[in-house]
Amino acid sequence: MDKQEWMQELKQKANQMQIILSDTKLEEFYQYMQLLQTWNEKMNLTAITDEKEILFKHFIDSLSILPYIEQANCILDVGTGAGFPGIPLKIVQEDKQITLLDALQKRITFLEEVIKTLGLSKIEAKHGRAEEFVKEKGQREGYDVVTSRAVARLSVLLEYMLPFVKVGGLCVCMKSEKITEELEEAKKAIELLGGKIQRVEEIRLPQSDMIRKIVIIQKIKNTPSKYPRKAGTPAKDPIK
Ligand code: SAM
């Protein structure tokens, strides 16, 4: 598939989600895809390396949560890895302030290169574990929306995410189709951390059978200061 075909396909699929991508943005996505492929040869960034798969499973999938971040000014993407969903959202929503957070330094080095090459502004890539980074100035309850994809089970994930969310703000968790058991298991954590299930949306990605569940948790009160517990504890001993 050549560059023009690839950009055409991305444009079409985005159109089906009511997202209009200008030629400049299509170029940015193409550059990002190329950087991902090149860097992936020297470090493990993603198991998805085929250009068509990157287009669909990384870019289109990330853009599927665009409607849920539209009201936000300030967004954090926890466990962003190679930048998903944070970078695709940034390319499309230039005006939002986005922070990308990951526990692995090599992924942050890659993200810094992406930010520089694409000339993105109002975005920063930070190295750290969520449980530690939240202690830095301005982080606790500092975001309108916190996003995540493929980071942890909800009961663990929400202990990472909810402390960063302002009261009234949202956690947008990208999950796979089967979510019932995970949601049930996370009820206690949601309540203790100051959240409430606002809704669970089902999305079918364009021209595919791929179903996503988007779990949206609203923060209704401050997260008690004892959360998150020390780094590693949420994963080892999830709130039950
Ligand atoms: N969100 C990306 C995606 O969907 O492609 C990456 C998913 S990857 C499976 C999970 C990422 O979460 C890894 O890059 C890992 O370093 C990061 N991670 C896991 N626990 C974390 C924590 N407590 N704080 C920050 N990052 C974390």
py3Dmol code that shows the C-alpha trace and the ligand (Angstrom):
import py3Dmol

protein = """\
ATOM      1  CA  MET A   1       0.000   0.000   0.000  1.00  0.00           C
ATOM      2  CA  ASP A   2       1.544   3.323  -0.985  1.00  0.00           C
ATOM      3  CA  LYS A   3       1.411   6.532   1.048  1.00  0.00           C
ATOM      4  CA  GLN A   4      -1.529   8.039  -0.869  1.00  0.00           C
ATOM      5  CA  GLU A   5      -3.632   4.869  -0.521  1.00  0.00           C
ATOM      6  CA  TRP A   6      -2.819   4.655   3.153  1.00  0.00           C
ATOM      7  CA  MET A   7      -3.817   8.275   3.768  1.00  0.00           C
ATOM      8  CA  GLN A   8      -6.989   7.812   1.717  1.00  0.00           C
ATOM      9  CA  GLU A   9      -7.967   4.805   3.807  1.00  0.00           C
ATOM     10  CA  LEU A  10      -7.344   6.641   7.076  1.00  0.00           C
ATOM     11  CA  LYS A  11      -9.350   9.611   5.818  1.00  0.00           C
ATOM     12  CA  GLN A  12     -12.285   7.387   4.823  1.00  0.00           C
ATOM     13  CA  LYS A  13     -12.399   5.440   8.064  1.00  0.00           C
ATOM     14  CA  ALA A  14     -12.148   8.641  10.120  1.00  0.00           C
ATOM     15  CA  ASN A  15     -14.957  10.140   8.010  1.00  0.00           C
ATOM     16  CA  GLN A  16     -17.185   7.270   9.012  1.00  0.00           C
ATOM     17  CA  MET A  17     -16.695   8.356  12.598  1.00  0.00           C
ATOM     18  CA  GLN A  18     -17.541  11.974  11.618  1.00  0.00           C
ATOM     19  CA  ILE A  19     -13.885  13.006  11.918  1.00  0.00           C
ATOM     20  CA  ILE A  20     -12.551  15.133   9.091  1.00  0.00           C
ATOM     21  CA  LEU A  21      -8.789  14.838   8.629  1.00  0.00           C
ATOM     22  CA  SER A  22      -6.996  17.581   6.669  1.00  0.00           C
ATOM     23  CA  ASP A  23      -4.010  16.736   4.441  1.00  0.00           C
ATOM     24  CA  THR A  24      -1.691  18.122   7.139  1.00  0.00           C
ATOM     25  CA  LYS A  25      -3.143  15.808   9.767  1.00  0.00           C
ATOM     26  CA  LEU A  26      -2.995  12.825   7.407  1.00  0.00           C
ATOM     27  CA  GLU A  27       0.701  13.608   6.866  1.00  0.00           C
ATOM     28  CA  GLU A  28       1.229  13.719  10.622  1.00  0.00           C
ATOM     29  CA  PHE A  29      -0.391  10.318  11.069  1.00  0.00           C
ATOM     30  CA  TYR A  30       1.775   8.939   8.266  1.00  0.00           C
ATOM     31  CA  GLN A  31       4.958  10.290   9.877  1.00  0.00           C
ATOM     32  CA  TYR A  32       3.898   8.843  13.218  1.00  0.00           C
ATOM     33  CA  MET A  33       3.310   5.438  11.607  1.00  0.00           C
ATOM     34  CA  GLN A  34       6.773   5.538  10.016  1.00  0.00           C
ATOM     35  CA  LEU A  35       8.459   6.487  13.304  1.00  0.00           C
ATOM     36  CA  LEU A  36       6.627   3.669  15.048  1.00  0.00           C
ATOM     37  CA  GLN A  37       7.856   1.167  12.476  1.00  0.00           C
ATOM     38  CA  THR A  38      11.456   2.423  12.516  1.00  0.00           C
ATOM     39  CA  TRP A  39      11.803   2.637  16.292  1.00  0.00           C
ATOM     40  CA  ASN A  40      10.063  -0.683  16.756  1.00  0.00           C
ATOM     41  CA  GLU A  41      13.016  -2.327  15.009  1.00  0.00           C
ATOM     42  CA  LYS A  42      15.306  -1.289  17.858  1.00  0.00           C
ATOM     43  CA  MET A  43      12.929  -1.359  20.844  1.00  0.00           C
ATOM     44  CA  ASN A  44       9.713  -3.135  21.727  1.00  0.00           C
ATOM     45  CA  LEU A  45       7.002  -0.504  21.295  1.00  0.00           C
ATOM     46  CA  THR A  46       4.122  -2.451  19.788  1.00  0.00           C
ATOM     47  CA  ALA A  47       3.299  -5.914  18.502  1.00  0.00           C
ATOM     48  CA  ILE A  48       1.303  -4.286  15.708  1.00  0.00           C
ATOM     49  CA  THR A  49       3.724  -3.397  12.910  1.00  0.00           C
ATOM     50  CA  ASP A  50       1.809  -3.745   9.648  1.00  0.00           C
ATOM     51  CA  GLU A  51       0.874  -0.320   8.245  1.00  0.00           C
ATOM     52  CA  LYS A  52      -2.782  -1.222   7.694  1.00  0.00           C
ATOM     53  CA  GLU A  53      -3.045  -2.635  11.186  1.00  0.00           C
ATOM     54  CA  ILE A  54      -1.406   0.430  12.718  1.00  0.00           C
ATOM     55  CA  LEU A  55      -3.945   2.553  10.862  1.00  0.00           C
ATOM     56  CA  PHE A  56      -6.865   0.604  12.212  1.00  0.00           C
ATOM     57  CA  LYS A  57      -5.902  -0.968  15.547  1.00  0.00           C
ATOM     58  CA  HIS A  58      -3.921   1.999  16.824  1.00  0.00           C
ATOM     59  CA  PHE A  59      -5.084   5.163  15.044  1.00  0.00           C
ATOM     60  CA  ILE A  60      -8.788   4.548  14.359  1.00  0.00           C
ATOM     61  CA  ASP A  61      -9.224   2.749  17.667  1.00  0.00           C
ATOM     62  CA  SER A  62      -7.666   5.679  19.569  1.00  0.00           C
ATOM     63  CA  LEU A  63      -9.880   8.177  17.732  1.00  0.00           C
ATOM     64  CA  SER A  64     -13.004   6.266  18.739  1.00  0.00           C
ATOM     65  CA  ILE A  65     -12.996   8.048  22.119  1.00  0.00           C
ATOM     66  CA  LEU A  66     -12.878  11.531  20.619  1.00  0.00           C
ATOM     67  CA  PRO A  67     -16.523  12.329  21.530  1.00  0.00           C
ATOM     68  CA  TYR A  68     -15.752  11.746  25.225  1.00  0.00           C
ATOM     69  CA  ILE A  69     -12.882  14.218  25.443  1.00  0.00           C
ATOM     70  CA  GLU A  70     -14.495  17.061  23.543  1.00  0.00           C
ATOM     71  CA  GLN A  71     -15.509  19.035  26.647  1.00  0.00           C
ATOM     72  CA  ALA A  72     -12.065  18.711  28.270  1.00  0.00           C
ATOM     73  CA  ASN A  73      -9.228  21.239  28.211  1.00  0.00           C
ATOM     74  CA  CYS A  74      -6.689  19.238  30.104  1.00  0.00           C
ATOM     75  CA  ILE A  75      -6.185  15.495  29.490  1.00  0.00           C
ATOM     76  CA  LEU A  76      -3.878  12.817  30.895  1.00  0.00           C
ATOM     77  CA  ASP A  77      -3.234   9.493  29.134  1.00  0.00           C
ATOM     78  CA  VAL A  78      -2.095   6.947  31.736  1.00  0.00           C
ATOM     79  CA  GLY A  79       0.111   4.066  30.516  1.00  0.00           C
ATOM     80  CA  THR A  80       0.262   5.578  27.053  1.00  0.00           C
ATOM     81  CA  GLY A  81       2.972   3.171  25.774  1.00  0.00           C
ATOM     82  CA  ALA A  82       3.790   4.229  22.216  1.00  0.00           C
ATOM     83  CA  GLY A  83       1.198   7.040  22.498  1.00  0.00           C
ATOM     84  CA  PHE A  84      -2.242   5.415  22.456  1.00  0.00           C
ATOM     85  CA  PRO A  85      -4.766   6.903  22.596  1.00  0.00           C
ATOM     86  CA  GLY A  86      -2.975  10.199  23.494  1.00  0.00           C
ATOM     87  CA  ILE A  87      -1.088  11.077  20.293  1.00  0.00           C
ATOM     88  CA  PRO A  88      -3.920  10.428  17.790  1.00  0.00           C
ATOM     89  CA  LEU A  89      -6.231  12.508  20.006  1.00  0.00           C
ATOM     90  CA  LYS A  90      -3.638  15.307  20.089  1.00  0.00           C
ATOM     91  CA  ILE A  91      -3.210  15.320  16.300  1.00  0.00           C
ATOM     92  CA  VAL A  92      -6.951  15.807  15.853  1.00  0.00           C
ATOM     93  CA  GLN A  93      -7.578  18.131  18.818  1.00  0.00           C
ATOM     94  CA  GLU A  94      -4.684  20.591  18.639  1.00  0.00           C
ATOM     95  CA  ASP A  95      -6.148  22.959  21.235  1.00  0.00           C
ATOM     96  CA  LYS A  96      -6.217  20.474  24.132  1.00  0.00           C
ATOM     97  CA  GLN A  97      -3.400  20.237  26.669  1.00  0.00           C
ATOM     98  CA  ILE A  98      -2.348  16.571  26.785  1.00  0.00           C
ATOM     99  CA  THR A  99       0.053  14.827  29.157  1.00  0.00           C
ATOM    100  CA  LEU A 100       1.276  11.353  28.237  1.00  0.00           C
ATOM    101  CA  LEU A 101       2.468   9.205  31.139  1.00  0.00           C
ATOM    102  CA  ASP A 102       4.323   5.909  31.077  1.00  0.00           C
ATOM    103  CA  ALA A 103       6.439   3.912  33.496  1.00  0.00           C
ATOM    104  CA  LEU A 104       8.996   2.970  30.817  1.00  0.00           C
ATOM    105  CA  GLN A 105      11.632   5.592  29.931  1.00  0.00           C
ATOM    106  CA  LYS A 106      12.342   4.193  26.448  1.00  0.00           C
ATOM    107  CA  ARG A 107       8.708   4.787  25.462  1.00  0.00           C
ATOM    108  CA  ILE A 108       8.965   8.379  26.678  1.00  0.00           C
ATOM    109  CA  THR A 109      12.112   8.881  24.581  1.00  0.00           C
ATOM    110  CA  PHE A 110      10.163   7.646  21.554  1.00  0.00           C
ATOM    111  CA  LEU A 111       7.223   9.934  22.336  1.00  0.00           C
ATOM    112  CA  GLU A 112       9.529  12.949  22.653  1.00  0.00           C
ATOM    113  CA  GLU A 113      10.834  12.191  19.169  1.00  0.00           C
ATOM    114  CA  VAL A 114       7.258  11.935  17.817  1.00  0.00           C
ATOM    115  CA  ILE A 115       6.310  15.265  19.431  1.00  0.00           C
ATOM    116  CA  LYS A 116       9.393  16.959  17.961  1.00  0.00           C
ATOM    117  CA  THR A 117       9.105  15.467  14.458  1.00  0.00           C
ATOM    118  CA  LEU A 118       5.393  16.214  14.137  1.00  0.00           C
ATOM    119  CA  GLY A 119       5.855  19.668  15.688  1.00  0.00           C
ATOM    120  CA  LEU A 120       3.069  19.064  18.219  1.00  0.00           C
ATOM    121  CA  SER A 121       2.455  21.693  20.891  1.00  0.00           C
ATOM    122  CA  LYS A 122       0.558  21.736  24.212  1.00  0.00           C
ATOM    123  CA  ILE A 123       1.689  18.170  24.863  1.00  0.00           C
ATOM    124  CA  GLU A 124       4.280  16.623  27.176  1.00  0.00           C
ATOM    125  CA  ALA A 125       5.540  13.093  27.746  1.00  0.00           C
ATOM    126  CA  LYS A 126       6.351  12.199  31.337  1.00  0.00           C
ATOM    127  CA  HIS A 127       8.181   9.231  32.755  1.00  0.00           C
ATOM    128  CA  GLY A 128       6.836   7.690  35.955  1.00  0.00           C
ATOM    129  CA  ARG A 129       4.395   5.362  37.568  1.00  0.00           C
ATOM    130  CA  ALA A 130       0.939   6.825  38.055  1.00  0.00           C
ATOM    131  CA  GLU A 131       1.126   6.117  41.813  1.00  0.00           C
ATOM    132  CA  GLU A 132       4.268   8.303  42.053  1.00  0.00           C
ATOM    133  CA  PHE A 133       3.586  10.938  39.401  1.00  0.00           C
ATOM    134  CA  VAL A 134       0.321  11.963  41.093  1.00  0.00           C
ATOM    135  CA  LYS A 135       2.377  13.346  43.993  1.00  0.00           C
ATOM    136  CA  GLU A 136       4.014  15.960  41.756  1.00  0.00           C
ATOM    137  CA  LYS A 137       2.814  19.544  41.960  1.00  0.00           C
ATOM    138  CA  GLY A 138      -0.469  20.222  40.151  1.00  0.00           C
ATOM    139  CA  GLN A 139      -1.114  16.580  39.280  1.00  0.00           C
ATOM    140  CA  ARG A 140      -3.625  15.458  41.899  1.00  0.00           C
ATOM    141  CA  GLU A 141      -7.142  16.333  40.715  1.00  0.00           C
ATOM    142  CA  GLY A 142      -5.512  18.351  37.940  1.00  0.00           C
ATOM    143  CA  TYR A 143      -7.266  16.942  34.834  1.00  0.00           C
ATOM    144  CA  ASP A 144     -10.702  17.183  33.241  1.00  0.00           C
ATOM    145  CA  VAL A 145     -10.365  13.774  31.591  1.00  0.00           C
ATOM    146  CA  VAL A 146      -7.989  10.854  32.130  1.00  0.00           C
ATOM    147  CA  THR A 147      -7.796   8.194  29.403  1.00  0.00           C
ATOM    148  CA  SER A 148      -6.274   4.720  29.214  1.00  0.00           C
ATOM    149  CA  ARG A 149      -6.114   1.712  26.920  1.00  0.00           C
ATOM    150  CA  ALA A 150      -4.840  -1.772  27.798  1.00  0.00           C
ATOM    151  CA  VAL A 151      -3.166  -0.854  31.078  1.00  0.00           C
ATOM    152  CA  ALA A 152      -4.800  -2.907  33.861  1.00  0.00           C
ATOM    153  CA  ARG A 153      -8.073  -4.343  35.111  1.00  0.00           C
ATOM    154  CA  LEU A 154     -10.559  -1.664  36.136  1.00  0.00           C
ATOM    155  CA  SER A 155     -10.163  -2.170  39.905  1.00  0.00           C
ATOM    156  CA  VAL A 156      -6.422  -1.478  39.547  1.00  0.00           C
ATOM    157  CA  LEU A 157      -6.670   1.037  36.741  1.00  0.00           C
ATOM    158  CA  LEU A 158      -9.056   3.315  38.598  1.00  0.00           C
ATOM    159  CA  GLU A 159      -6.668   3.581  41.536  1.00  0.00           C
ATOM    160  CA  TYR A 160      -4.143   4.933  38.998  1.00  0.00           C
ATOM    161  CA  MET A 161      -6.604   7.186  37.175  1.00  0.00           C
ATOM    162  CA  LEU A 162      -9.193   8.642  39.576  1.00  0.00           C
ATOM    163  CA  PRO A 163      -6.740  10.537  41.834  1.00  0.00           C
ATOM    164  CA  PHE A 164      -5.748  12.659  38.780  1.00  0.00           C
ATOM    165  CA  VAL A 165      -9.335  13.617  37.874  1.00  0.00           C
ATOM    166  CA  LYS A 166     -10.986  16.868  39.004  1.00  0.00           C
ATOM    167  CA  VAL A 167     -14.322  16.459  40.759  1.00  0.00           C
ATOM    168  CA  GLY A 168     -16.878  16.529  37.940  1.00  0.00           C
ATOM    169  CA  GLY A 169     -14.330  15.161  35.457  1.00  0.00           C
ATOM    170  CA  LEU A 170     -14.165  11.763  33.759  1.00  0.00           C
ATOM    171  CA  CYS A 171     -12.101   8.601  33.415  1.00  0.00           C
ATOM    172  CA  VAL A 172     -12.439   7.201  29.886  1.00  0.00           C
ATOM    173  CA  CYS A 173     -11.306   3.561  29.901  1.00  0.00           C
ATOM    174  CA  MET A 174     -10.979   1.716  26.585  1.00  0.00           C
ATOM    175  CA  LYS A 175     -11.906  -1.897  27.182  1.00  0.00           C
ATOM    176  CA  SER A 176     -12.646  -4.997  25.150  1.00  0.00           C
ATOM    177  CA  GLU A 177     -16.071  -6.426  24.563  1.00  0.00           C
ATOM    178  CA  LYS A 178     -16.311  -8.579  27.677  1.00  0.00           C
ATOM    179  CA  ILE A 179     -16.458  -6.195  30.582  1.00  0.00           C
ATOM    180  CA  THR A 180     -19.302  -7.337  32.861  1.00  0.00           C
ATOM    181  CA  GLU A 181     -17.177  -9.282  35.339  1.00  0.00           C
ATOM    182  CA  GLU A 182     -14.452  -6.621  35.466  1.00  0.00           C
ATOM    183  CA  LEU A 183     -17.035  -3.917  36.149  1.00  0.00           C
ATOM    184  CA  GLU A 184     -18.629  -5.921  38.927  1.00  0.00           C
ATOM    185  CA  GLU A 185     -15.221  -6.538  40.509  1.00  0.00           C
ATOM    186  CA  ALA A 186     -14.413  -2.791  40.365  1.00  0.00           C
ATOM    187  CA  LYS A 187     -17.576  -1.527  42.108  1.00  0.00           C
ATOM    188  CA  LYS A 188     -15.932  -1.168  45.509  1.00  0.00           C
ATOM    189  CA  ALA A 189     -12.893   0.639  44.066  1.00  0.00           C
ATOM    190  CA  ILE A 190     -15.107   3.050  42.105  1.00  0.00           C
ATOM    191  CA  GLU A 191     -17.016   4.008  45.235  1.00  0.00           C
ATOM    192  CA  LEU A 192     -13.996   4.257  47.546  1.00  0.00           C
ATOM    193  CA  LEU A 193     -12.043   6.377  45.069  1.00  0.00           C
ATOM    194  CA  GLY A 194     -14.874   8.906  44.626  1.00  0.00           C
ATOM    195  CA  GLY A 195     -16.247   7.725  41.284  1.00  0.00           C
ATOM    196  CA  LYS A 196     -19.554   6.681  39.782  1.00  0.00           C
ATOM    197  CA  ILE A 197     -20.203   4.652  36.627  1.00  0.00           C
ATOM    198  CA  GLN A 198     -21.644   7.231  34.266  1.00  0.00           C
ATOM    199  CA  ARG A 199     -22.130   4.903  31.311  1.00  0.00           C
ATOM    200  CA  VAL A 200     -20.664   2.033  29.349  1.00  0.00           C
ATOM    201  CA  GLU A 201     -20.782   2.601  25.622  1.00  0.00           C
ATOM    202  CA  GLU A 202     -20.399   0.016  22.918  1.00  0.00           C
ATOM    203  CA  ILE A 203     -18.642   1.121  19.756  1.00  0.00           C
ATOM    204  CA  ARG A 204     -18.218  -0.805  16.530  1.00  0.00           C
ATOM    205  CA  LEU A 205     -15.123   0.390  14.695  1.00  0.00           C
ATOM    206  CA  PRO A 206     -15.794   1.345  11.043  1.00  0.00           C
ATOM    207  CA  GLN A 207     -16.022  -1.445   8.440  1.00  0.00           C
ATOM    208  CA  SER A 208     -15.160  -4.141  10.965  1.00  0.00           C
ATOM    209  CA  ASP A 209     -16.502  -6.536  13.564  1.00  0.00           C
ATOM    210  CA  MET A 210     -14.298  -5.007  16.232  1.00  0.00           C
ATOM    211  CA  ILE A 211     -16.315  -3.967  19.253  1.00  0.00           C
ATOM    212  CA  ARG A 212     -15.003  -1.673  21.940  1.00  0.00           C
ATOM    213  CA  LYS A 213     -16.512  -0.969  25.302  1.00  0.00           C
ATOM    214  CA  ILE A 214     -15.832   2.483  26.656  1.00  0.00           C
ATOM    215  CA  VAL A 215     -16.274   2.646  30.415  1.00  0.00           C
ATOM    216  CA  ILE A 216     -16.912   6.188  31.570  1.00  0.00           C
ATOM    217  CA  ILE A 217     -16.485   6.890  35.252  1.00  0.00           C
ATOM    218  CA  GLN A 218     -17.434  10.280  36.598  1.00  0.00           C
ATOM    219  CA  LYS A 219     -15.638  11.659  39.627  1.00  0.00           C
ATOM    220  CA  ILE A 220     -18.276  12.771  42.103  1.00  0.00           C
ATOM    221  CA  LYS A 221     -16.138  13.471  45.164  1.00  0.00           C
ATOM    222  CA  ASN A 222     -12.471  13.888  46.127  1.00  0.00           C
ATOM    223  CA  THR A 223     -10.358  10.745  46.232  1.00  0.00           C
ATOM    224  CA  PRO A 224      -9.269  10.064  49.840  1.00  0.00           C
ATOM    225  CA  SER A 225      -5.602  11.004  50.286  1.00  0.00           C
ATOM    226  CA  LYS A 226      -4.592   7.417  51.137  1.00  0.00           C
ATOM    227  CA  TYR A 227      -5.110   6.540  47.448  1.00  0.00           C
ATOM    228  CA  PRO A 228      -3.240   5.633  45.378  1.00  0.00           C
ATOM    229  CA  ARG A 229      -1.366   3.318  47.702  1.00  0.00           C
ATOM    230  CA  LYS A 230       2.373   2.913  47.244  1.00  0.00           C
ATOM    231  CA  ALA A 231       3.722   2.022  43.780  1.00  0.00           C
ATOM    232  CA  GLY A 232       3.011  -1.594  42.921  1.00  0.00           C
ATOM    233  CA  THR A 233       0.369  -2.149  45.622  1.00  0.00           C
ATOM    234  CA  PRO A 234      -2.723  -1.465  43.456  1.00  0.00           C
ATOM    235  CA  ALA A 235      -1.659  -4.213  41.026  1.00  0.00           C
ATOM    236  CA  LYS A 236      -0.548  -6.650  43.735  1.00  0.00           C
ATOM    237  CA  ASP A 237      -3.520  -6.110  46.027  1.00  0.00           C
ATOM    238  CA  PRO A 238      -6.462  -4.598  44.101  1.00  0.00           C
ATOM    239  CA  ILE A 239      -9.219  -2.922  46.123  1.00  0.00           C
ATOM    240  CA  LYS A 240     -11.901  -5.550  46.773  1.00  0.00           C
TER     241      LYS A 240
END
"""
ligand_1 = """\
27
SAM
N -1.931 2.448 26.092
C -0.970 1.838 25.172
C -1.683 1.079 24.078
O -2.881 0.839 24.212
O -1.039 0.725 23.082
C 0.024 0.954 25.903
C -0.528 -0.298 26.505
S 0.723 -1.280 27.272
C -0.001 -2.855 27.225
C 0.599 -0.783 28.982
C 1.491 0.404 29.313
O 1.147 0.861 30.605
C 2.971 0.062 29.313
O 3.662 0.941 28.457
C 3.388 0.243 30.778
O 4.708 0.739 30.914
C 2.330 1.230 31.281
N 2.042 1.143 32.732
C 1.647 0.038 33.418
N 1.449 0.351 34.724
C 1.710 1.677 34.847
C 1.697 2.582 35.960
N 1.382 2.175 37.190
N 1.998 3.882 35.724
C 2.338 4.297 34.481
N 2.379 3.485 33.405
C 2.070 2.194 33.579
"""
view = py3Dmol.view(width=600, height=400)
view.addModel(protein, "pdb")
view.setStyle({"model": 0}, {"cartoon": {"style": "trace"}})
view.addModel(ligand_1, "xyz")
view.setStyle({"model": 1}, {"stick": {}})
view.zoomTo()
view.show()
